[in-house]
Amino acid sequence: MSKTVPVGREPVVRAALKLLDEVGLDGLTLRGVAAELGLTAPTLYWRFKNKQDLVDEMATQVLIDLRGGPGAEDVPESWPELTRSFARDLRAALLTRRDGARMVAGTRLRDPGVFKSMEAALRVFAAAGIPPLEAAVFLKTVNDFVLGFTIEQQAVVSASGARTPGYELDAREAAIDPELYPLSRRVGSVLLDNFDASFDRGVDYLVAGLRAETESGQPLSC
């Protein structure tokens, strides 16, 4: 028999994340989460007004779990190291969940603890002479790169490692005329494979860009 008593936030979010891994973001519903918990669907509406409200909480929980390791006082002391650590850790967290990057992208985070991590990161940049507004632009760019890169990766390869039909490397190469497009044919491994190396290289480009700006002697614009 279904329960009708209210249930706490975290058990619902954990159940929703479990269901996400089974059905994906498009298949996730409040009714499905309620069934996972043995509840009636209306029981959840007192806490989550709609699916997006729940997804916001799910994304927040993923980032809370990400921060569950080193505290804000344990952040790297150099901004390039901090950037690489943040980017890799965020991507790793997103990859633990089916459609993890799509789930987090564009959500409204509900945990004010995010400001503790943000404050610690901005202080590292400030210590290197990079103003907070400029650092925020940079960190937002890194965040957006991680989300976009991971969305593309999860569209090609599932969390289990299964490749989505239509994204086979051999099929791509076979479809491209080597006489007409020899260069395009050669880059398939960057687009459809070797994700870790491509990701790290992309972060390197971002770090190199800000380093060049800081070493140019020109005042940062923000």
C-alpha positions in Angstrom: 0.0 0.0 0.0 1.4 3.4 -0.9 2.5 5.7 1.8 1.0 9.2 2.1 3.3 10.7 4.7 5.7 13.5 3.7 9.3 12.4 3.0 12.5 14.4 3.4 14.3 16.2 0.6 17.4 14.1 0.3 15.7 10.6 0.1 13.6 12.0 -2.8 16.6 13.4 -4.6 18.6 10.3 -4.1 15.7 8.2 -5.5 15.4 10.6 -8.4 19.2 10.3 -9.2 18.9 6.5 -9.1 15.9 6.6 -11.5 17.8 9.0 -13.7 20.5 6.4 -14.3 17.8 3.9 -15.3 15.5 6.0 -17.6 17.5 9.2 -18.5 16.5 12.8 -18.1 13.7 12.7 -20.7 12.1 9.6 -19.0 12.3 11.1 -15.5 8.9 12.0 -13.9 7.7 12.9 -10.5 5.3 10.0 -10.7 8.2 7.7 -11.4 10.2 9.0 -8.5 7.1 8.6 -6.2 6.7 5.0 -7.4 10.4 4.4 -6.7 9.8 5.5 -3.1 6.5 3.7 -2.7 4.6 7.0 -2.5 1.6 8.4 -4.2 2.5 11.1 -6.7 0.6 13.9 -4.9 2.8 13.3 -1.8 5.8 14.8 -3.7 4.0 17.9 -4.9 4.1 19.6 -1.5 7.9 19.7 -1.8 8.5 19.8 -5.6 6.1 21.8 -7.7 7.2 20.3 -11.0 9.9 18.3 -12.7 12.3 21.2 -13.1 12.1 22.0 -9.4 13.2 18.4 -8.7 16.0 18.6 -11.3 17.3 21.8 -9.7 17.6 19.9 -6.4 19.2 16.9 -8.1 21.8 19.1 -9.8 22.4 20.8 -6.4 23.0 17.4 -4.8 25.5 16.3 -7.4 27.5 19.5 -6.7 27.2 19.0 -3.0 28.6 15.5 -3.4 31.4 17.0 -5.5 32.3 19.4 -2.7 32.1 16.5 -0.2 35.8 15.9 -0.6 38.3 18.7 0.0 36.8 21.7 1.8 37.0 25.3 0.7 40.1 25.7 2.8 41.8 22.9 0.8 41.7 24.5 -2.6 44.9 24.6 -4.6 47.0 27.7 -4.1 47.6 28.4 -7.8 44.8 29.4 -10.1 46.0 27.1 -13.0 46.0 24.1 -10.7 42.7 25.1 -9.2 41.2 25.5 -12.7 42.3 22.0 -13.8 41.2 20.4 -10.5 37.8 22.1 -10.7 37.3 21.1 -14.4 38.3 17.5 -14.0 36.3 17.0 -10.8 33.2 18.6 -12.2 33.4 16.4 -15.4 34.0 13.3 -13.3 30.9 14.1 -11.2 28.7 14.6 -14.3 29.9 11.4 -15.9 28.8 9.4 -12.9 25.2 10.0 -13.9 23.3 9.3 -17.0 22.6 12.6 -18.7 24.5 14.2 -15.9 25.7 17.2 -17.8 22.2 17.9 -19.3 20.7 17.6 -15.9 23.1 20.2 -14.4 23.2 22.7 -17.3 20.9 25.6 -16.8 19.7 24.6 -13.4 19.1 26.9 -10.4 21.3 25.7 -7.5 19.6 25.7 -4.2 22.5 25.2 -1.8 24.0 28.5 -0.5 27.2 26.6 0.3 28.2 27.1 -3.3 29.3 30.6 -2.3 31.9 29.1 0.1 33.6 27.3 -2.7 33.2 30.3 -5.0 34.7 32.7 -2.4 37.7 30.4 -1.9 38.3 30.1 -5.6 38.1 33.9 -6.2 40.6 34.5 -3.4 43.1 32.3 -5.2 42.7 34.4 -8.4 42.8 37.6 -6.4 46.1 36.6 -4.8 47.5 36.3 -8.3 46.3 39.8 -9.3 43.2 38.7 -11.2 40.2 40.8 -10.2 37.0 38.9 -9.1 35.0 40.0 -12.1 37.6 38.8 -14.5 38.1 35.5 -12.6 34.3 35.0 -12.6 34.2 35.4 -16.4 37.0 32.9 -16.7 35.5 30.3 -14.3 32.1 30.6 -16.0 33.9 29.9 -19.3 35.5 26.8 -17.8 32.2 25.7 -16.3 30.5 26.1 -19.7 33.2 24.2 -21.4 32.9 21.3 -19.0 29.2 21.2 -19.4 29.2 21.4 -23.2 32.1 18.9 -23.6 30.4 16.4 -21.3 27.0 16.8 -23.0 28.6 15.9 -26.3 30.6 13.0 -24.7 27.5 11.6 -23.1 25.6 11.8 -26.4 28.3 9.6 -28.0 29.2 7.2 -25.2 26.9 6.1 -22.3 28.0 5.8 -18.7 28.5 2.0 -19.2 30.8 2.7 -22.1 28.4 1.7 -24.8 28.6 3.8 -28.0 25.5 5.4 -29.3 24.5 3.9 -32.8 25.6 6.3 -35.5 28.7 7.6 -33.7 31.0 4.8 -34.7 34.5 6.0 -35.7 34.8 3.6 -38.6 31.5 4.6 -40.0 32.5 8.3 -39.8 35.7 7.6 -41.7 33.9 5.5 -44.3 31.4 8.3 -45.0 34.1 11.0 -45.7 35.8 11.1 -49.1 39.6 11.0 -48.3 40.3 12.8 -51.6 38.0 15.7 -50.9 38.3 16.0 -47.2 41.5 14.4 -46.0 42.0 16.7 -43.0 38.4 16.3 -41.8 38.7 12.5 -42.1 41.8 12.5 -39.8 40.2 14.2 -36.8 37.5 11.7 -36.0 39.4 10.5 -32.9 39.1 13.9 -31.4 35.4 14.1 -32.0 34.3 10.6 -31.2 37.1 9.1 -29.1 40.0 10.0 -26.7 37.8 12.2 -24.7 40.1 12.5 -21.7 43.0 13.7 -23.7 40.8 16.2 -25.7 39.3 17.5 -22.5 42.6 18.1 -20.8 43.9 19.9 -23.9 40.8 22.1 -24.0 41.4 23.1 -20.4 45.0 23.8 -21.2 43.9 26.2 -23.9 41.7 28.1 -21.5 44.5 28.3 -18.9 47.0 29.5 -21.5 44.6 32.2 -22.6 44.2 33.7 -19.2 47.9 33.4 -18.5 48.7 35.3 -21.7 46.3 38.0 -20.6 47.8 38.3 -17.2 51.3 38.4 -18.5 50.6 40.9 -21.3 51.0 43.9 -18.9 47.6 45.2 -20.0 44.9 45.8 -17.4 42.2 43.2 -17.3 38.9 44.7 -18.7 36.2 43.6 -16.2 
